[in-house]
Amino acid sequence: MITKEEFLFLYKKNLAGECTPEEIRLLESYEDDIVMPDDHWDADLGDKKRLHGLLKAKLSNSIPDKSVSKPSRKYLWLKVAASALLVLTTGILLWRSQQHAPKKSNYITTSNKKIIPGGNKAYLTMANGSVITLNGLKNGVLAKQTGVQINKVKDGVLEYNKAPGQNSGTSELAYNMMNTPRGGQYQLVLADGTKVWLNSASSLKYPTAFYGKERKVELSGEAYFEVAKNPSKPFTVSVNGMVVQVLGTHFNVMAYNDEKEIKTTLLEGAVKLFNKDQQALLKPGQQGTFNQQQTAFNVKNVDVDDAVAWKNGFFAFNNEDIQTIMKRISRWYDVDVVFSEKFKSKNFGGTVSRFNDVSQVLHSLELTGSVHFKTEGRRITVMP
């Protein structure tokens, strides 16, 4: 039996074509044995037995007769189960690190407008300084530069391809920059086939095509990389005095200017971290932390799913203080956050969807009974 969080994560990953064979087999083995959690169930979520029955009925109705091939039946089950579980998991996957029974929410708002989650928003700055606002543009070729063409292939995805009729010879490097605002995210496919997911309030500077002996990009904020393999041409990411070097691998880098540490989390392959004084080699499942005030990298084993939860549509908190949590909420919902003078830092853990409006996310945190919020316009006050 896998948890709902694991199921939803693997389901979304499978739809994107990113599951390993082992993960696909795990999904296929997860039949209709849905178990609702007994701990910390809140009455505001509805009657537990009724919701459980409704879910089982939806699953039963979604599975056709036995004449349908087994893979098709399971795909339909996964599709319906995921949509149902997305509803059921809203607001119940958060818990306080110090366990006690949850209390009612005292969420206060003085605004009649919902603060909706972020979406696919970004700005593309061309080599000549012109800026293109990507959200709202139709799919198709946006521009041509130094032998490549820039295509918007679908909502939230920009791709660089060799222009038709162009040779693969060298040319002068031309740099573009993609910026996501607060409340924005975007996906980018570089000219070498490397895929980049850019989180909110982030920027990536990169060449329109890679010439020479290496591939270099510069990051501010947070991004997840799936680097196209090319042993003869290393790929490097420069971030605030640190460099991540790879040949072909999957990793996440979090390097916001308002965070004390740069965190690099490796999912697949190998990466080398280095600055002018130190270096460290990461293995899959490890996270390397760099602090400008320290001389050495700190390497430790972590749950890599937490580091890339944002890419898969979730906030994942692992015994994190409320200040760190609210920074993420501020970036994604484009809100300002202040703390009351009497508030003392508390830690939280759990998972909640990034696609709820902010009131639902705050309500889930309040169910722990150890924090409360007041919203005035786009300003959120954190209170004890």
RORO-929248 format. One line per 8 residues: number of its first residue (from 1); their letters; for each residue x negated, y, z of N, C-alpha, C. Coordinates in steps of 0.02 Angstrom, whole numbers. Layout:
N
NUM = a = X:Y:Z:X:Y:Z:X:Y:Z ~ ...;
END
This chain:
384
1 = mitkeefl = -43:-60:0:0:0:0:-44:62:0 ~ -30:107:-46:-67:170:-47:-21:225:-21 ~ -50:279:2:-10:333:29:21:374:-27 ~ 70:416:-8:102:459:-58:52:507:-89 ~ 7:534:-46:-43:580:-72:-86:546:-125 ~ -108:483:-109:-150:446:-156:-112:430:-220 ~ -48:411:-211:-6:395:-269:1:455:-315 ~ 19:513:-287:29:573:-328:-35:595:-362;
9 = flykknla = -90:590:-326:-154:609:-354:-171:564:-414 ~ -164:498:-404:-181:451:-458:-132:457:-516 ~ -69:470:-500:-19:476:-554:-35:535:-599 ~ -49:594:-570:-66:652:-610:-131:640:-648 ~ -178:607:-616:-242:592:-649:-231:546:-708 ~ -186:498:-701:-172:451:-755:-139:485:-814 ~ -92:532:-800:-59:568:-854:-110:609:-894 ~ -162:632:-861:-213:672:-895:-265:628:-929;
17 = gectpeei = -256:561:-924:-302:514:-956:-369:510:-921 ~ -370:522:-855:-434:526:-819:-444:469:-769 ~ -397:421:-766:-403:366:-718:-455:315:-742 ~ -491:287:-695:-535:231:-711:-492:168:-717 ~ -519:115:-748:-480:52:-752:-458:27:-684 ~ -500:35:-634:-482:12:-566:-423:52:-538 ~ -423:118:-551:-369:160:-527:-303:145:-563 ~ -307:129:-627:-247:111:-665:-218:46:-637;
25 = rllesyed = -261:-3:-623:-237:-66:-593:-205:-54:-525 ~ -232:-7:-487:-203:8:-422:-134:38:-430 ~ -125:84:-478:-60:113:-491:-10:60:-512 ~ -31:15:-556:14:-37:-582:35:-86:-528 ~ -8:-95:-477:8:-142:-424:54:-113:-371 ~ 66:-47:-375:106:-12:-325:179:-15:-346 ~ 215:-65:-324:285:-74:-343:330:-29:-301 ~ 393:-47:-295:442:-2:-264:448:-11:-189;
33 = divmpddh = 392:-21:-155:391:-25:-82:374:43:-54 ~ 422:89:-55:411:156:-30:426:158:45 ~ 378:180:84:387:185:156:386:258:177 ~ 440:281:208:442:350:230:405:355:297 ~ 370:410:310:333:417:373:379:426:432 ~ 361:393:487:401:399:548:378:457:591 ~ 315:477:582:288:529:626:300:598:597 ~ 318:643:641:323:714:623:374:728:569;
41 = wdadlgdk = 430:689:568:483:703:520:525:761:547 ~ 538:810:506:575:869:527:645:867:498 ~ 696:884:539:765:882:516:779:929:458 ~ 740:982:453:750:1029:397:740:996:329 ~ 704:939:329:692:906:265:751:863:244 ~ 801:855:286:860:815:269:859:749:307 ~ 913:712:301:919:648:335:870:598:304 ~ 828:570:346:775:527:322:802:464:288;
49 = krlhgllk = 852:431:318:879:370:289:913:383:222 ~ 949:441:218:984:457:156:934:470:100 ~ 880:507:115:830:522:64:794:459:42 ~ 780:416:90:747:353:73:791:311:27 ~ 856:308:43:903:271:1:909:301:-68 ~ 909:368:-71:913:402:-136:852:386:-179 ~ 794:387:-148:733:371:-185:735:300:-211 ~ 755:252:-168:757:182:-190:807:173:-247;
57 = aklsnsip = 864:209:-243:914:204:-296:887:231:-362 ~ 851:288:-358:823:317:-419:772:270:-450 ~ 732:238:-408:683:191:-434:717:131:-467 ~ 769:105:-434:805:48:-460:837:63:-527 ~ 868:123:-532:902:142:-595:852:156:-650 ~ 790:173:-631:740:192:-682:708:132:-716 ~ 715:72:-685:683:13:-713:731:-24:-758 ~ 717:-30:-823:762:-64:-869:763:-139:-858;
65 = dksvskps = 802:-174:-900:807:-247:-891:741:-281:-908 ~ 738:-346:-894:676:-382:-900:653:-391:-972 ~ 697:-375:-1020:677:-380:-1090:626:-327:-1109 ~ 622:-272:-1068:574:-219:-1080:505:-243:-1058 ~ 455:-228:-1096:387:-250:-1079:366:-224:-1011 ~ 324:-261:-976:303:-242:-909:269:-175:-906 ~ 222:-159:-952:190:-93:-948:239:-36:-955 ~ 290:-43:-999:339:10:-1008:380:20:-945;
73 = rkylwlkv = 400:-36:-914:440:-31:-852:401:6:-799 ~ 339:-10:-792:299:21:-738:288:94:-753 ~ 279:112:-817:270:183:-833:331:223:-815 ~ 392:195:-829:453:230:-811:458:237:-735 ~ 440:183:-700:443:186:-627:398:241:-600 ~ 337:243:-626:290:294:-603:316:364:-616 ~ 346:374:-675:370:440:-694:424:464:-646 ~ 473:421:-630:528:440:-586:505:444:-514;
81 = aasallvl = 464:396:-494:440:396:-425:400:459:-409 ~ 359:480:-456:319:540:-444:362:601:-434 ~ 413:609:-476:456:667:-469:494:666:-404 ~ 517:606:-384:553:601:-320:507:613:-261 ~ 447:585:-264:400:593:-208:376:665:-202 ~ 372:701:-259:353:771:-255:401:810:-212 ~ 466:791:-216:516:824:-174:509:803:-102 ~ 500:738:-91:498:713:-23:436:733:15;
89 = ttgillwr = 380:744:-21:318:761:14:313:834:31 ~ 355:876:2:351:948:16:362:962:90 ~ 313:990:121:322:1012:190:311:960:243 ~ 294:897:225:287:846:277:216:817:280 ~ 171:843:239:105:814:237:53:855:274 ~ 77:903:313:30:943:353:35:923:426 ~ -21:920:458:-21:906:529:-77:946:562 ~ -68:960:624:-120:996:660:-171:947:685;
97 = sqqhapkk = -235:968:688:-288:923:709:-277:899:781 ~ -245:940:822:-227:920:889:-154:897:886 ~ -143:831:890:-77:803:876:-28:819:933 ~ 31:841:913:87:847:957:149:853:914 ~ 207:848:943:269:850:904:278:917:871 ~ 299:919:807:308:982:773:366:1022:800 ~ 362:1088:792:415:1132:816:449:1165:756 ~ 503:1199:770:538:1234:717:498:1294:692;
105 = snyittsn = 508:1311:629:473:1367:599:507:1432:620 ~ 465:1483:632:490:1551:646:467:1599:592 ~ 463:1574:531:439:1614:475:482:1677:466 ~ 449:1735:461:483:1800:455:464:1832:389 ~ 513:1856:352:499:1894:291:545:1954:286 ~ 518:2009:262:558:2070:252:570:2082:178 ~ 552:2033:136:559:2041:64:612:1993:37 ~ 651:2016:-11:700:1974:-44:672:1935:-103;
113 = kkiipggn = 610:1951:-123:579:1919:-180:533:1863:-157 ~ 537:1806:-191:492:1751:-177:422:1767:-204 ~ 372:1744:-168:304:1749:-191:287:1683:-224 ~ 288:1682:-290:280:1620:-327:207:1601:-333 ~ 193:1537:-347:123:1517:-353:91:1544:-416 ~ 25:1537:-420:-12:1559:-478:2:1514:-538 ~ -30:1530:-594:-20:1492:-655:-79:1502:-703 ~ -68:1485:-766:-121:1489:-817:-129:1561:-840;
121 = kayltman = -176:1595:-808:-190:1665:-824:-266:1675:-828 ~ -289:1709:-879:-361:1722:-885:-374:1777:-936 ~ -434:1806:-932:-456:1856:-979:-521:1832:-1010 ~ -528:1840:-1076:-587:1820:-1112:-624:1883:-1135 ~ -685:1892:-1112:-727:1948:-1134:-775:1923:-1186 ~ -771:1952:-1246:-811:1931:-1302:-881:1962:-1299 ~ -926:1938:-1342:-995:1962:-1342:-999:2036:-1359 ~ -950:2061:-1397:-951:2132:-1416:-916:2177:-1364;
129 = gsvitlng = -894:2147:-1308:-863:2185:-1254:-788:2189:-1257 ~ -757:2166:-1312:-684:2167:-1316:-654:2114:-1270 ~ -595:2128:-1244:-562:2084:-1196:-496:2059:-1224 ~ -485:1993:-1218:-423:1962:-1241:-386:1934:-1180 ~ -323:1955:-1172:-281:1926:-1119:-251:1861:-1145 ~ -268:1805:-1113:-250:1740:-1140:-178:1719:-1125 ~ -152:1738:-1067:-84:1716:-1051:-34:1750:-1097 ~ 10:1711:-1125:61:1737:-1170:43:1733:-1243;
137 = lkngvlak = -20:1718:-1259:-41:1713:-1329:-17:1647:-1359 ~ -2:1648:-1424:17:1587:-1459:-44:1543:-1469 ~ -32:1478:-1477:-86:1432:-1491:-115:1444:-1560 ~ -180:1430:-1568:-212:1440:-1633:-280:1472:-1625 ~ -311:1489:-1682:-377:1520:-1682:-372:1592:-1658 ~ -411:1609:-1606:-411:1677:-1579:-466:1720:-1609 ~ -524:1689:-1623:-581:1727:-1648:-634:1679:-1675 ~ -681:1708:-1712:-739:1670:-1737:-802:1708:-1718;
145 = qtgvqink = -852:1670:-1694:-915:1700:-1673:-973:1653:-1688 ~ -1026:1679:-1715:-1090:1643:-1725:-1080:1569:-1742 ~ -1040:1555:-1792:-1032:1487:-1815:-982:1445:-1778 ~ -946:1473:-1730:-895:1436:-1693:-829:1474:-1698 ~ -774:1436:-1688:-709:1468:-1683:-678:1452:-1616 ~ -642:1501:-1589:-612:1495:-1523:-538:1481:-1532 ~ -516:1425:-1506:-447:1403:-1515:-411:1399:-1448 ~ -350:1425:-1446:-306:1410:-1390:-266:1349:-1412;
153 = vkdgvley = -282:1291:-1382:-253:1228:-1405:-186:1213:-1372 ~ -176:1239:-1312:-112:1234:-1277:-113:1283:-1219 ~ -57:1289:-1185:-53:1336:-1130:-105:1319:-1077 ~ -148:1367:-1062:-198:1357:-1010:-261:1323:-1032 ~ -271:1313:-1097:-332:1278:-1121:-362:1315:-1180 ~ -425:1334:-1174:-462:1367:-1228:-519:1321:-1249 ~ -531:1316:-1314:-580:1268:-1339:-625:1301:-1391 ~ -690:1287:-1388:-739:1311:-1436:-758:1254:-1483;
161 = nkapgqns = -753:1266:-1549:-769:1216:-1600:-813:1246:-1653 ~ -853:1203:-1686:-893:1227:-1742:-847:1250:-1798 ~ -860:1309:-1823:-818:1336:-1877:-826:1294:-1940 ~ -772:1282:-1978:-777:1242:-2039:-829:1271:-2087 ~ -870:1227:-2117:-920:1248:-2165:-984:1274:-2135 ~ -989:1274:-2068:-1049:1300:-2036:-1100:1244:-2024 ~ -1164:1259:-2033:-1217:1212:-2019:-1231:1210:-1944 ~ -1265:1157:-1922:-1280:1150:-1851:-1349:1179:-1833;
169 = gtselayn = -1375:1223:-1875:-1440:1253:-1861:-1437:1302:-1803 ~ -1493:1331:-1787:-1496:1378:-1731:-1473:1447:-1751 ~ -1455:1486:-1702:-1433:1555:-1713:-1445:1592:-1647 ~ -1436:1657:-1649:-1445:1697:-1589:-1388:1683:-1540 ~ -1406:1676:-1476:-1355:1663:-1425:-1308:1722:-1417 ~ -1244:1706:-1415:-1193:1757:-1400:-1153:1732:-1340 ~ -1146:1774:-1289:-1114:1754:-1227:-1042:1780:-1222 ~ -998:1737:-1199:-930:1756:-1181:-922:1748:-1106;
177 = mmntprgg = -869:1777:-1079:-854:1768:-1008:-779:1758:-1000 ~ -761:1707:-961:-691:1697:-943:-681:1716:-871 ~ -631:1757:-857:-613:1778:-789:-542:1757:-774 ~ -532:1726:-716:-464:1713:-692:-450:1761:-635 ~ -392:1794:-635:-376:1840:-579:-352:1800:-519 ~ -339:1834:-464:-304:1801:-409:-236:1778:-436 ~ -218:1717:-420:-156:1690:-447:-163:1662:-517 ~ -225:1649:-538:-236:1622:-605:-280:1561:-604;
185 = qyqlvlad = -275:1521:-657:-319:1464:-668:-322:1452:-744 ~ -374:1418:-768:-379:1405:-839:-428:1349:-852 ~ -419:1316:-908:-464:1263:-928:-501:1284:-992 ~ -565:1266:-994:-608:1286:-1049:-647:1226:-1074 ~ -650:1217:-1140:-692:1165:-1170:-747:1201:-1208 ~ -809:1192:-1184:-866:1227:-1214:-886:1194:-1280 ~ -931:1227:-1316:-950:1205:-1383:-981:1135:-1383 ~ -1012:1114:-1327:-1043:1048:-1324:-995:993:-1302;
193 = gtkvwlns = -931:1012:-1289:-881:964:-1266:-873:962:-1191 ~ -913:999:-1153:-905:1003:-1081:-839:1035:-1063 ~ -803:1004:-1015:-738:1030:-993:-747:1066:-926 ~ -716:1124:-921:-721:1164:-860:-651:1185:-838 ~ -635:1172:-775:-572:1196:-744:-592:1254:-699 ~ -566:1313:-712:-584:1372:-674:-528:1389:-625 ~ -544:1392:-561:-495:1408:-509:-482:1483:-508 ~ -435:1505:-466:-417:1575:-461:-475:1618:-437;
201 = asslkypt = -473:1682:-457:-524:1732:-438:-595:1707:-452 ~ -605:1681:-512:-670:1654:-531:-690:1680:-600 ~ -754:1671:-617:-778:1690:-683:-834:1643:-705 ~ -837:1632:-770:-889:1590:-799:-918:1625:-860 ~ -984:1635:-860:-1019:1663:-917:-1055:1606:-953 ~ -1048:1603:-1020:-1073:1545:-1057:-1087:1566:-1129 ~ -1133:1531:-1163:-1145:1546:-1234:-1090:1515:-1277 ~ -1076:1547:-1333:-1025:1520:-1379:-1049:1455:-1409;
209 = afygkerk = -1113:1445:-1415:-1142:1381:-1438:-1208:1372:-1402 ~ -1229:1309:-1393:-1290:1293:-1356:-1347:1278:-1405 ~ -1398:1320:-1404:-1458:1309:-1444:-1517:1300:-1397 ~ -1571:1275:-1422:-1630:1267:-1380:-1630:1201:-1342 ~ -1668:1199:-1287:-1680:1138:-1250:-1636:1128:-1189 ~ -1594:1177:-1173:-1550:1169:-1115:-1486:1207:-1124 ~ -1437:1191:-1081:-1371:1223:-1082:-1362:1259:-1016 ~ -1353:1325:-1018:-1349:1365:-957:-1283:1403:-954;
217 = velsgeay = -1251:1402:-895:-1192:1443:-882:-1199:1474:-813 ~ -1160:1527:-801:-1162:1562:-736:-1092:1564:-707 ~ -1085:1545:-644:-1020:1540:-611:-1015:1586:-551 ~ -957:1616:-543:-938:1650:-481:-869:1626:-464 ~ -859:1602:-402:-794:1575:-382:-796:1500:-378 ~ -748:1466:-410:-745:1393:-405:-726:1363:-472 ~ -759:1307:-488:-745:1272:-550:-761:1198:-543 ~ -725:1158:-581:-738:1086:-586:-765:1073:-656;
225 = fevaknps = -820:1036:-661:-854:1024:-724:-853:949:-741 ~ -839:934:-804:-851:868:-833:-899:879:-891 ~ -963:869:-877:-1015:888:-924:-1025:834:-977 ~ -1025:856:-1040:-1039:810:-1096:-1111:785:-1091 ~ -1120:721:-1098:-1186:691:-1089:-1232:708:-1148 ~ -1292:730:-1130:-1343:745:-1180:-1410:742:-1144 ~ -1442:683:-1139:-1504:676:-1100:-1560:722:-1122 ~ -1559:744:-1185:-1613:787:-1209:-1601:860:-1195;
233 = kpftvsvn = -1542:877:-1169:-1525:947:-1157:-1489:954:-1090 ~ -1526:964:-1035:-1494:970:-968:-1444:1028:-966 ~ -1394:1020:-923:-1342:1071:-913:-1353:1101:-844 ~ -1357:1168:-840:-1368:1200:-775:-1314:1252:-762 ~ -1295:1256:-698:-1246:1305:-674:-1282:1349:-623 ~ -1285:1413:-636:-1316:1461:-588:-1262:1493:-545 ~ -1271:1491:-480:-1222:1520:-433:-1257:1552:-374 ~ -1255:1617:-369:-1277:1653:-310:-1344:1629:-281;
241 = gmvvqvlg = -1395:1627:-322:-1461:1608:-298:-1474:1534:-296 ~ -1428:1493:-321:-1437:1421:-322:-1423:1396:-392 ~ -1454:1339:-410:-1443:1310:-476:-1424:1237:-469 ~ -1373:1216:-506:-1352:1146:-510:-1374:1121:-579 ~ -1412:1067:-581:-1437:1040:-645:-1412:969:-654 ~ -1386:955:-715:-1359:888:-729:-1375:871:-802 ~ -1366:806:-817:-1370:783:-886:-1300:768:-913 ~ -1258:740:-872:-1189:726:-890:-1155:697:-829;
249 = thfnvmay = -1106:732:-802:-1077:711:-738:-1015:750:-722 ~ -980:731:-669:-919:765:-646:-933:793:-576 ~ -923:858:-568:-936:889:-504:-896:953:-496 ~ -890:975:-433:-854:1036:-416:-902:1084:-380 ~ -898:1148:-398:-939:1199:-365:-893:1252:-337 ~ -899:1267:-272:-861:1320:-240:-911:1373:-217 ~ -908:1433:-247:-958:1484:-232:-927:1554:-233 ~ -874:1563:-193:-843:1629:-188:-888:1676:-148;
257 = ndekeikt = -887:1739:-166:-928:1788:-131:-907:1798:-59 ~ -843:1786:-42:-821:1796:26:-826:1733:69 ~ -859:1681:43:-872:1621:82:-945:1619:103 ~ -959:1591:161:-1027:1590:188:-1071:1539:152 ~ -1040:1487:124:-1079:1433:95:-1058:1419:23 ~ -1106:1393:-15:-1092:1366:-82:-1088:1290:-74 ~ -1034:1261:-98:-1024:1189:-91:-1020:1156:-159 ~ -1064:1107:-170:-1065:1068:-232:-1047:996:-214;
265 = tllegavk = -993:971:-244:-968:904:-229:-972:861:-291 ~ -1005:803:-285:-1016:759:-342:-967:701:-343 ~ -932:693:-400:-886:638:-408:-916:581:-449 ~ -957:598:-497:-984:546:-542:-1051:569:-569 ~ -1098:522:-576:-1164:538:-604:-1213:559:-551 ~ -1253:609:-567:-1303:635:-520:-1317:708:-536 ~ -1328:747:-484:-1347:818:-494:-1405:835:-447 ~ -1443:883:-470:-1498:909:-429:-1483:982:-412;
273 = lfnkdqqa = -1488:998:-348:-1479:1066:-325:-1547:1095:-308 ~ -1558:1157:-329:-1621:1188:-310:-1617:1264:-310 ~ -1659:1293:-268:-1671:1365:-268:-1747:1374:-270 ~ -1770:1432:-256:-1842:1445:-262:-1884:1407:-211 ~ -1851:1383:-156:-1889:1352:-102:-1874:1278:-92 ~ -1812:1256:-106:-1791:1189:-89:-1755:1156:-147 ~ -1748:1089:-143:-1707:1053:-191:-1676:992:-157 ~ -1622:967:-185:-1588:908:-157:-1554:871:-214;
281 = llkpgqqg = -1552:805:-208:-1519:762:-258:-1456:734:-228 ~ -1400:743:-263:-1336:717:-239:-1317:652:-273 ~ -1287:607:-235:-1258:546:-261:-1181:553:-260 ~ -1146:513:-300:-1073:517:-299:-1045:509:-228 ~ -997:552:-212:-967:550:-145:-1002:596:-96 ~ -1052:633:-119:-1089:678:-75:-1075:751:-92 ~ -1084:793:-42:-1077:865:-50:-1140:899:-24 ~ -1165:944:-65:-1223:983:-45:-1202:1054:-28;
289 = tfnqqqta = -1223:1078:30:-1204:1145:52:-1266:1189:55 ~ -1258:1249:28:-1313:1297:27:-1291:1362:61 ~ -1330:1383:110:-1317:1444:146:-1378:1489:139 ~ -1366:1551:117:-1422:1597:106:-1464:1609:168 ~ -1435:1597:227:-1470:1608:290:-1511:1547:312 ~ -1505:1492:275:-1542:1431:292:-1590:1415:235 ~ -1643:1380:250:-1693:1365:200:-1680:1298:164 ~ -1645:1251:196:-1636:1185:168:-1563:1172:149;
297 = fnvknvdv = -1553:1129:100:-1486:1107:82:-1461:1057:134 ~ -1396:1059:148:-1364:1011:192:-1324:963:150 ~ -1342:899:150:-1308:849:108:-1271:800:154 ~ -1208:787:138:-1168:740:178:-1117:705:135 ~ -1092:648:159:-1039:612:126:-972:644:142 ~ -929:651:91:-864:684:100:-811:646:61 ~ -748:665:74:-692:641:33:-688:687:-27 ~ -711:663:-85:-715:706:-143:-646:729:-168;
305 = ddavawkn = -594:691:-152:-526:710:-173:-507:778:-143 ~ -531:792:-82:-515:857:-51:-545:914:-91 ~ -605:904:-117:-640:958:-153:-606:975:-219 ~ -575:926:-251:-544:938:-316:-468:938:-313 ~ -440:939:-253:-367:939:-246:-336:998:-283 ~ -369:1056:-282:-342:1116:-316:-331:1103:-390 ~ -376:1066:-421:-371:1050:-492:-310:1006:-506 ~ -291:966:-457:-235:919:-465:-170:945:-435;
313 = gffafnne = -169:1010:-417:-106:1041:-396:-92:1040:-321 ~ -143:1032:-280:-131:1028:-208:-179:1072:-169 ~ -157:1093:-110:-202:1118:-59:-218:1058:-15 ~ -281:1044:-4:-301:990:42:-345:1020:96 ~ -321:1015:158:-357:1043:216:-383:986:259 ~ -447:987:273:-478:934:313:-508:964:376 ~ -465:970:426:-486:999:490:-519:1067:479 ~ -485:1110:441:-512:1176:423:-479:1231:464;
321 = diqtimkr = -516:1284:477:-488:1339:516:-440:1378:473 ~ -393:1412:507:-340:1448:472:-367:1505:429 ~ -423:1534:447:-452:1587:407:-472:1561:338 ~ -503:1503:336:-523:1472:272:-461:1455:231 ~ -411:1427:264:-349:1408:230:-315:1468:199 ~ -312:1523:237:-277:1582:212:-315:1616:155 ~ -381:1607:151:-418:1633:94:-395:1598:30 ~ -385:1533:34:-361:1496:-25:-291:1519:-45;
329 = isrwydvd = -248:1527:5:-180:1549:-8:-180:1619:-38 ~ -223:1663:-13:-228:1731:-38:-248:1732:-112 ~ -297:1690:-130:-320:1689:-200:-267:1662:-247 ~ -233:1609:-226:-186:1575:-271:-120:1613:-278 ~ -97:1644:-224:-33:1680:-227:-42:1755:-237 ~ -104:1778:-241:-119:1849:-250:-84:1891:-196 ~ -99:1874:-134:-71:1910:-77:-128:1933:-32 ~ -114:1983:10:-161:2007:60:-144:1974:127;
337 = vvfsekfk = -195:1955:163:-186:1920:227:-220:1959:283 ~ -185:1969:338:-214:2000:398:-197:1957:458 ~ -237:1962:510:-227:1923:571:-211:1970:629 ~ -162:1951:669:-145:1992:727:-203:1990:777 ~ -208:2041:818:-264:2046:865:-265:1988:915 ~ -207:1960:931:-204:1907:982:-216:1838:953 ~ -224:1833:887:-229:1767:857:-297:1735:871 ~ -296:1672:890:-357:1633:901:-360:1579:847;
345 = sknfggtv = -420:1566:822:-429:1519:767:-407:1449:786 ~ -372:1416:740:-350:1347:749:-366:1308:686 ~ -376:1243:693:-392:1201:636:-332:1159:615 ~ -328:1145:550:-272:1107:523:-299:1056:472 ~ -259:1004:461:-275:956:408:-211:936:373 ~ -218:913:312:-159:889:275:-160:910:203 ~ -104:896:168:-98:910:97:-30:940:83 ~ -28:990:39:36:1020:20:29:1045:-52;
353 = srfndvsq = 83:1043:-90:82:1063:-160:65:1137:-169 ~ 26:1152:-221:10:1222:-238:66:1253:-280 ~ 116:1213:-299:167:1239:-344:232:1258:-309 ~ 231:1257:-242:287:1286:-204:277:1362:-199 ~ 332:1399:-187:322:1469:-172:290:1474:-103 ~ 261:1532:-88:219:1537:-29:257:1525:36 ~ 322:1541:38:361:1532:99:363:1458:119 ~ 366:1413:70:368:1342:86:301:1317:113;
361 = vlhslelt = 246:1344:87:180:1325:112:172:1350:184 ~ 191:1413:196:185:1441:263:231:1405:312 ~ 291:1388:289:338:1351:331:308:1285:353 ~ 273:1250:307:242:1186:324:189:1195:378 ~ 150:1248:373:100:1262:425:133:1278:491 ~ 189:1314:489:222:1333:551:253:1273:587 ~ 268:1220:551:298:1162:583:251:1129:633 ~ 186:1147:631:140:1122:681:152:1154:749;
369 = gsvhfkte = 186:1212:749:200:1246:811:143:1288:838 ~ 88:1294:800:29:1329:826:11:1392:787 ~ 52:1410:737:39:1470:699:105:1494:670 ~ 112:1561:662:172:1590:633:152:1646:585 ~ 198:1663:541:182:1712:488:239:1762:481 ~ 219:1821:459:266:1874:442:246:1902:374 ~ 293:1903:327:279:1927:259:315:1993:247 ~ 277:2043:226:304:2108:207:278:2124:138;
377 = grritvmp = 322:2119:87:299:2128:19:250:2073:1 ~ 189:2093:-17:137:2043:-32:83:2043:22 ~ 103:2059:82:58:2059:140:82:2008:190 ~ 37:1962:210:55:1909:258:15:1920:322 ~ 50:1924:378:18:1930:443:19:1863:478 ~ -39:1840:503:-44:1777:538:-40:1792:613 ~ 5:1756:647:18:1770:718:16:1706:758 ~ 3:1710:824:3:1650:867:74:1626:879;
END
